[in-house]
Amino acid sequence: MNRKVLVLNYDFTPLTICTVQRAFLLVYLQKAEMLSDVKGAVMRSVSKVFQVPAVIRIKRYVNVPYKGVMLTRQNVFKRDGYACQYCGSLKELTLDHVVP
């Protein structure tokens, strides 16, 4: 049971990845619906057999606030592909490459 399950929001946007146990609990408590199951994999109790979920969808919309990217030196370099925006050089990367 080391599988992971994709959790989708009500509008089918991806929210997170969780464990099979957590996904099964959400489906069992009717807080989510199973969209896809793992073929040939089942979970058994004393008297019932349940399919192992692969993708589930939460039954109510979860608002996820946008987290902007922090403006840091490394993020600026990553955004620019580790190249100078003025001359295209890949050497001597600084934020102020051109001397005023």
C-alpha positions, 0 to 999 in steps of 0.5 A: 500500500505504498501507492499515491493517489491524485486528489482533484478539486471539485472543478477537476484541478489538481490539489495534492497527492495523498496516501491510499489510506487517506483517499479511501477514508475520504471516499468512505466518508463520502467527502470525495468520489473515486474517479479511477481505481487501480486495476487488480488491486483491492482492499479487504475487510472482514466482510467487504472488498473495496477497490483501491483508488488512483484518482479521487475528486473532492465533493466541495470546492476548496479555495487555494490562495495563490502563492506568488513567487518571492523576488530573490536573487536566485529566483531572478537568475532562474527566471532568466535562465542563468544568463545576463539579460543585457549581453547574454553572457553566462559568466559573472552573473550579477544583478547589476551586470551593466555599470551605469 
